Amino acid sequence: MPTLVPLNNQFSSLADDAYLTIKQKIFSFEMLPGDLISEGNLVRLMQVSRTPLRQALQRLQYEGFLNAIPKIGWQIAPLDFNKLDELYDFRILIEGHAIKILCDKASSHDPLNELVKIWLCKASDRIQDGEQVGLLDENFHHQLVRIAGNHEMLRMHQEISERIRIVRRLDFTKSNRIQETYDEHAKILNAILDRRGAEAKRLLTSHIDQSKIEVRKITLAAMHEVKEKVKLKVKS
């Protein structure tokens, strides 16, 4: 694993800006998985010097979004769906154990109140903005693990969430997936509140497995669409 270079104060803001800009371009598929990029082109594109840019690139490499190619430059990490499947499966293990802890706890379910307000709402109060629902979805799963109280599980879960975010957010570009997420989260919460641990774990597993299937289909379609647009631009 590459070593992160500490950010000097004078470059930290520029490096952060470059990091966020490049990451957003990766997430939006403006930079496609497998694409090669050079530091020189990025310096000109982003109007930033090499030092903060390199720090941003090394940070993205550390997080698994870039690969360093000796004598060539950098490559947007190709999407490895087998690895993504493994990360989703790891999520099921962590969140499933968190649910077991929550159902076994003798304490009240007060810590779940905020999630109840968000996900057990009336249909008319459901948020329809996909980006916002995506953030709420990630927070839902994060909070289940956090409330369970195992700090190492939470740390690993956060790392997994960061690594799958590039595809996970696409799950909420379809309106039917937004409604299904509300329904599925509500069922999971109700099972936890009733301490039906086995059912809650079954519902969670089905929920994450379905998301895994959907994001693969949507990601491949999104990448194909971007490639077709690039072809049209080249022809014109």
C-alpha positions as CSV (number, residue, x, y, z in Angstrom):
1,M,0.0,0.0,0.0
2,P,1.4,3.4,-0.9
3,T,2.5,5.8,1.8
4,L,0.6,9.0,2.1
5,V,2.8,12.1,2.0
6,P,1.9,14.5,4.8
7,L,0.4,17.8,3.5
8,N,2.3,21.0,4.2
9,N,0.0,23.8,5.4
10,Q,0.7,25.9,2.3
11,F,-0.4,23.1,-0.1
12,S,-3.1,21.5,2.0
13,S,-6.0,23.5,0.7
14,L,-4.9,23.2,-3.0
15,A,-4.3,19.5,-2.5
16,D,-7.8,19.1,-1.0
17,D,-9.4,21.0,-3.8
18,A,-7.6,18.9,-6.4
19,Y,-8.4,15.7,-4.6
20,L,-12.2,16.5,-4.5
21,T,-12.2,17.7,-8.1
22,I,-10.5,14.6,-9.5
23,K,-12.6,12.3,-7.3
24,Q,-15.8,13.9,-8.5
25,K,-14.7,13.5,-12.1
26,I,-14.1,9.8,-11.4
27,F,-17.5,9.4,-9.7
28,S,-19.3,11.1,-12.6
29,F,-17.4,9.0,-15.1
30,E,-15.8,12.1,-16.7
31,M,-12.7,10.1,-16.1
32,L,-13.5,6.5,-17.0
33,P,-12.2,3.4,-15.3
34,G,-9.0,2.3,-17.1
35,D,-8.3,5.8,-18.5
36,L,-4.7,7.0,-18.4
37,I,-4.0,10.5,-17.2
38,S,-0.8,12.5,-17.0
39,E,0.3,15.0,-14.3
40,G,1.1,17.5,-17.0
41,N,-2.4,17.5,-18.4
42,L,-3.9,17.7,-14.9
43,V,-1.7,20.7,-14.0
44,R,-3.0,22.5,-17.1
45,L,-6.6,21.4,-16.6
46,M,-6.8,22.3,-12.9
47,Q,-4.4,25.3,-12.8
48,V,-2.5,23.8,-9.8
49,S,1.2,23.2,-9.3
50,R,2.7,19.7,-9.2
51,T,3.3,19.4,-5.4
52,P,-0.4,19.7,-4.2
53,L,-1.6,17.8,-7.3
54,R,0.8,14.9,-6.6
55,Q,-0.4,14.9,-3.0
56,A,-4.0,14.6,-4.2
57,L,-3.1,11.8,-6.6
58,Q,-1.3,9.9,-3.9
59,R,-4.3,10.2,-1.7
60,L,-6.6,8.9,-4.4
61,Q,-4.1,6.0,-5.0
62,Y,-4.1,5.2,-1.3
63,E,-7.9,5.0,-1.4
64,G,-7.8,2.7,-4.4
65,F,-9.2,5.1,-7.1
66,L,-5.9,5.5,-9.0
67,N,-3.0,3.3,-10.0
68,A,0.5,4.7,-10.6
69,I,2.0,3.5,-13.9
70,P,5.8,3.9,-14.0
71,K,7.1,6.2,-16.8
72,I,3.5,6.7,-18.0
73,G,1.5,8.5,-15.3
74,W,-1.7,7.5,-13.6
75,Q,-4.6,5.2,-14.4
76,I,-8.1,5.5,-13.2
77,A,-8.5,2.2,-11.4
78,P,-10.5,-0.3,-13.5
79,L,-13.8,-1.3,-11.9
80,D,-13.4,-4.8,-10.5
81,F,-16.9,-6.2,-10.0
82,N,-15.6,-9.3,-8.3
83,K,-13.9,-7.1,-5.7
84,L,-17.0,-4.9,-5.4
85,D,-19.1,-8.1,-4.8
86,E,-16.6,-9.1,-2.1
87,L,-17.0,-5.7,-0.4
88,Y,-20.8,-5.9,-0.6
89,D,-20.6,-9.4,1.0
90,F,-18.3,-8.0,3.7
91,R,-20.9,-5.4,4.4
92,I,-23.5,-8.1,4.9
93,L,-21.3,-9.7,7.5
94,I,-20.6,-6.5,9.4
95,E,-24.1,-5.1,9.3
96,G,-25.7,-8.5,10.0
97,H,-23.6,-8.8,13.2
98,A,-24.5,-5.3,14.1
99,I,-28.2,-6.2,13.8
100,K,-27.7,-9.2,16.0
101,I,-26.1,-6.9,18.7
102,L,-29.0,-4.4,18.4
103,C,-31.6,-7.2,18.7
104,D,-29.9,-8.8,21.7
105,K,-29.4,-5.5,23.6
106,A,-31.6,-5.1,26.6
107,S,-31.5,-1.3,26.3
108,S,-34.2,0.8,24.7
109,H,-34.2,1.6,21.0
110,D,-34.0,5.3,21.5
111,P,-30.7,5.5,19.4
112,L,-32.8,4.3,16.4
113,N,-35.3,7.1,16.7
114,E,-33.7,9.3,14.1
115,L,-33.6,6.5,11.6
116,V,-37.3,5.8,12.4
117,K,-38.2,9.4,11.7
118,I,-36.5,9.2,8.3
119,W,-37.5,5.8,7.0
120,L,-40.9,5.1,8.7
121,C,-42.5,8.2,7.3
122,K,-45.6,8.6,5.3
123,A,-45.3,7.9,1.6
124,S,-46.0,11.6,0.8
125,D,-43.1,12.7,3.0
126,R,-40.5,10.5,1.2
127,I,-37.6,12.4,-0.4
128,Q,-37.4,12.0,-4.1
129,D,-34.0,13.5,-4.8
130,G,-31.7,10.6,-5.6
131,E,-28.5,12.3,-4.4
132,Q,-30.0,13.1,-1.0
133,V,-31.5,9.6,-0.6
134,G,-28.1,8.2,-1.4
135,L,-26.6,10.1,1.4
136,L,-29.4,9.0,3.8
137,D,-29.0,5.4,2.7
138,E,-25.3,5.4,3.5
139,N,-26.0,7.0,6.8
140,F,-28.7,4.4,7.6
141,H,-26.3,1.6,7.3
142,H,-23.5,3.5,9.0
143,Q,-25.8,4.2,12.0
144,L,-26.8,0.6,12.4
145,V,-23.1,-0.3,12.8
146,R,-22.3,2.7,15.0
147,I,-25.2,2.1,17.4
148,A,-24.0,-1.5,17.8
149,G,-21.0,-0.1,19.5
150,N,-18.1,-2.0,18.0
151,H,-15.5,0.6,17.0
152,E,-13.4,-1.7,14.8
153,M,-16.4,-2.9,12.9
154,L,-17.4,0.7,12.3
155,R,-13.9,1.6,11.1
156,M,-13.9,-1.3,8.6
157,H,-17.5,-0.4,7.5
158,Q,-16.5,3.2,6.8
159,E,-13.6,2.0,4.7
160,I,-15.9,-0.3,2.7
161,S,-18.4,2.5,2.2
162,E,-15.7,4.8,0.8
163,R,-14.5,2.1,-1.7
164,I,-18.0,1.3,-3.0
165,R,-19.4,4.8,-3.1
166,I,-18.4,5.3,-6.7
167,V,-21.1,2.8,-7.8
168,R,-23.4,2.8,-4.8
169,R,-24.6,6.3,-5.5
170,L,-25.9,5.2,-8.9
171,D,-28.5,3.0,-7.2
172,F,-30.6,6.1,-6.6
173,T,-30.7,7.4,-10.1
174,K,-33.8,5.3,-10.7
175,S,-37.0,6.4,-8.9
176,N,-38.2,2.8,-8.3
177,R,-35.0,2.1,-6.4
178,I,-35.7,5.1,-4.1
179,Q,-39.1,3.7,-3.2
180,E,-37.8,0.2,-2.8
181,T,-35.1,1.5,-0.5
182,Y,-37.6,3.2,1.7
183,D,-39.7,0.1,1.9
184,E,-36.8,-2.2,2.6
185,H,-35.3,0.0,5.3
186,A,-38.7,0.3,7.0
187,K,-39.0,-3.5,7.1
188,I,-35.5,-3.9,8.5
189,L,-36.1,-1.3,11.2
190,N,-39.4,-2.8,12.2
191,A,-37.8,-6.2,12.5
192,I,-35.0,-4.7,14.7
193,L,-37.5,-2.8,16.9
194,D,-39.5,-6.0,17.4
195,R,-36.2,-7.9,18.1
196,R,-36.8,-10.3,15.3
197,G,-33.1,-10.8,14.7
198,A,-33.2,-13.6,12.1
199,E,-35.8,-11.8,10.0
200,A,-33.9,-8.5,10.2
201,K,-30.7,-10.2,9.0
202,R,-32.6,-11.9,6.2
203,L,-34.1,-8.6,5.1
204,L,-30.8,-6.9,5.3
205,T,-29.0,-9.5,3.2
206,S,-31.7,-9.4,0.5
207,H,-31.6,-5.6,0.5
208,I,-27.8,-5.4,0.0
209,D,-27.8,-8.2,-2.5
210,Q,-30.4,-6.5,-4.6
211,S,-28.5,-3.2,-4.4
212,K,-25.3,-5.1,-5.6
213,I,-27.2,-6.4,-8.6
214,E,-28.7,-3.0,-9.5
215,V,-25.5,-1.0,-9.2
216,R,-23.7,-3.4,-11.5
217,K,-26.4,-3.0,-14.2
218,I,-26.6,0.8,-13.8
219,T,-22.8,1.3,-13.7
220,L,-22.3,-0.7,-16.9
221,A,-25.1,1.3,-18.6
222,A,-23.7,4.6,-17.4
223,M,-20.2,3.8,-18.7
224,H,-21.6,2.7,-22.0
225,E,-23.6,6.0,-22.3
226,V,-20.5,8.1,-21.6
227,K,-18.4,6.1,-24.2
228,E,-21.1,6.6,-26.8
229,K,-21.2,10.4,-26.1
230,V,-17.4,10.5,-26.5
231,K,-17.7,8.7,-29.9
232,L,-20.3,11.2,-31.1
233,K,-18.0,14.1,-30.1
234,V,-15.1,12.6,-32.0
235,K,-17.2,12.1,-35.1
236,S,-18.5,15.7,-35.0
